[in-house]
Amino acid sequence: DLTAAHCLLLISIMNKLQSEPEEVQNLWCRGSQFPEDSNRSSVIQALFLIFQGCYVELALPLLVPGVSSKGQAQNDISLYQHVCVHLCAFIASLPAPHFPELERSLLEAVLCPDISTVMLAVDAWCFLARYGTAELCAYHVTLIAHMIKRCPGSGQQV
């Protein structure tokens, strides 16, 4: 099974996109824009979809090389840590026009049935909230509170 390899390839693409021109970033960061477009996922959506299939690699002690810094020895880290760190680095470099697609992808991943993918999306969303402005954080809280209110069976006090 090449699911983990596919996941690592998407991470490599995301790392490379940070230094690419805006047109290239647009092609990778936006999914299908119009109904007549072929069904195409953004690189973030694709990462979350592929990550769902990495359940064996996440359950086993699969370790990948970590990043060394300031003369420290390079330590091996779990696949989850590797994906999370690189996803957050990608989010930090993402231009503002791509935030709606990012938010959509994070929300879809938070609502998926795979707990590892949910945890990854929540970790990335927490990073985004801490990295972003107070206004962005307030917007996310308001958005989630509004969604909770609209859920069947939820209380009206949020």
C-alpha positions in Angstrom: 0.0 0.0 0.0 1.4 3.4 -1.0 -0.9 5.6 1.1 1.9 6.8 3.4 4.1 7.5 0.4 1.3 9.5 -1.2 0.8 11.5 2.0 4.5 12.3 2.2 4.5 13.3 -1.5 1.7 15.7 -0.8 3.7 17.1 2.1 6.7 17.6 -0.2 4.5 19.4 -2.8 3.1 21.7 0.0 6.7 22.4 1.1 7.6 23.3 -2.5 4.6 25.5 -3.1 5.7 28.0 -0.5 8.4 29.2 -2.9 6.3 29.0 -6.1 4.6 31.9 -7.9 1.1 32.8 -7.1 -0.3 31.2 -10.3 1.2 27.8 -9.3 -0.1 28.2 -5.8 -3.6 28.9 -7.1 -3.6 25.8 -9.2 -2.7 23.6 -6.2 -4.6 25.4 -3.4 -8.0 25.8 -5.1 -10.3 22.9 -5.9 -12.9 22.9 -8.6 -14.2 26.5 -8.9 -17.2 25.9 -11.2 -19.8 23.1 -11.7 -18.5 22.5 -15.2 -14.9 22.0 -13.9 -13.7 18.4 -13.5 -13.9 17.3 -9.9 -10.5 18.4 -8.5 -9.5 18.7 -4.8 -7.2 21.2 -3.4 -3.8 20.0 -2.1 -5.1 20.5 1.5 -8.3 18.4 0.8 -6.2 15.8 -0.9 -3.9 15.6 2.2 -6.8 15.0 4.5 -8.3 12.4 2.2 -5.1 10.5 1.9 -4.3 10.9 5.6 -7.5 8.9 6.4 -6.0 5.9 4.7 -2.8 6.0 6.8 -4.4 4.2 9.7 -1.8 1.3 9.6 1.1 3.7 9.5 -0.4 5.7 12.3 -0.9 2.6 14.5 2.6 1.3 13.9 5.6 3.0 15.2 6.4 4.4 11.7 9.0 7.1 12.3 10.3 9.7 9.7 13.2 12.0 10.0 12.5 15.2 11.9 14.0 18.6 11.3 17.2 19.4 13.1 17.7 22.9 14.4 20.5 24.9 16.1 23.0 22.1 16.1 20.5 19.7 17.7 20.6 16.1 16.6 17.9 15.1 14.2 15.3 13.0 15.9 12.8 10.6 14.3 9.2 11.7 14.7 5.9 9.9 14.1 4.1 10.3 10.8 1.3 12.2 12.5 3.9 14.8 13.9 5.6 15.1 10.6 2.3 15.8 8.7 1.0 18.1 11.4 4.3 20.2 11.5 4.5 20.5 7.7 0.7 21.3 7.4 1.0 24.1 9.9 4.1 25.4 8.2 2.1 25.4 4.9 -0.8 27.2 6.6 1.6 29.9 7.9 2.9 30.5 4.4 -0.6 30.5 2.7 -1.7 33.8 1.2 -4.9 35.2 2.5 -7.0 34.6 -0.6 -6.6 30.9 0.0 -8.1 31.0 3.5 -11.7 30.3 2.5 -10.5 27.0 0.9 -8.4 26.2 3.9 -11.3 26.8 6.3 -13.6 24.7 4.1 -11.0 21.9 4.1 -10.5 22.1 7.8 -14.2 22.0 8.5 -14.7 19.0 6.2 -11.9 17.2 8.0 -13.2 18.0 11.4 -16.5 16.5 10.5 -15.1 13.3 8.9 -15.5 9.9 10.8 -11.7 9.2 11.0 -10.4 10.3 14.5 -6.8 10.7 13.3 -7.9 13.1 10.6 -10.2 14.9 13.0 -7.3 15.4 15.4 -5.0 16.6 12.6 -7.6 19.1 11.4 -8.2 20.3 15.0 -4.5 20.7 15.6 -4.1 22.6 12.4 -7.1 24.8 13.2 -5.7 25.6 16.7 -2.4 26.6 15.0 -4.3 28.8 12.6 -6.2 30.4 15.5 -3.0 31.1 17.4 -1.1 32.2 14.3 -3.9 34.4 12.9 -5.3 37.7 14.1 -7.7 38.2 16.9 -10.4 39.0 14.3 -9.8 35.7 12.5 -10.0 33.8 15.8 -13.2 35.6 16.7 -14.6 34.8 13.3 -13.9 31.1 13.7 -15.5 31.0 17.2 -18.6 32.8 15.8 -18.7 30.4 12.8 -18.5 27.3 15.0 -21.0 28.7 17.5 -23.4 29.4 14.6 -23.0 25.9 13.3 -23.6 24.3 16.7 -26.8 26.3 17.0 -28.0 24.9 13.7 -27.3 21.3 14.6 -30.4 19.3 15.3 -30.8 18.6 19.1 -28.3 21.2 20.2 -29.1 23.7 22.9 -29.8 27.2 21.9 -27.4 28.7 24.4 -23.9 28.9 22.9 
